[in-house]
């Protein structure tokens, strides 16, 4: 079997989608163009729409590389303003991000031949620690649970093959969807505080704008909870479960585009 390329699309139409008939037509075209031999490669296919028809979101799988959206973009070029896509090749380490556009703003800042690693943001870490950390950015929630106001970003992987069929963006928590936190390549404003937390905590949760984005368990705690560890008990390490979404994608081109279209009003219906 070829590598599964877990792919996540944000399709921004030139004009808002105003009714269920238009939405269904868009879905049908997307399904026909993105499916391989009648189904997305080794994954379920999920679709949803943004507020007031502002975008369509699609999650699906392809072989080796995310090539299907190029067909989708060419087929609907007169109706699409931009397609942003994140993807993870299960033979690699991290998510990538790229865009295809008919938008003058993006054409000025986006290199069509350059695909970047996708970085994800966090603005808070909640952690369990038996020892109190005295720091102006750390506050106690209750008992040994603390909150730290730390801002930063990291590299991640979004393995769509571990998503359940119950809904868009649901993940299983098991060994097949974990990674070591030392592989996150974290960049943050308060690195000394983060290092202190990692050294003392047994559980960490990374949040962005109030939503959980990554769940981390110390290796010893991981074993005590009954998981099968890849490390020996007593060997210091962290197991990470990513729950990354578009809402915590901090790719600068994506953020600039989203900020721009949020100021626009689209009222004309699609043909």
PyMOL commands that set and color helices and strands:
alter all, ss='L'
color gray80, all
select helices_A, chain A and resi 20-34+51-53+68-75+104-109+160-162+175-177+181-183+191-200+219-224+246-248+252-261
alter helices_A, ss='H'
color red, helices_A
select strands_A, chain A and resi 4-13+46-49+56-63+80-89+96-101+116-117+119-122+124-128+138-142+145-148+152-155+178-180+187-188+203-208+211-218+238-242
alter strands_A, ss='S'
color yellow, strands_A
deselect
rebuild
show_as cartoon
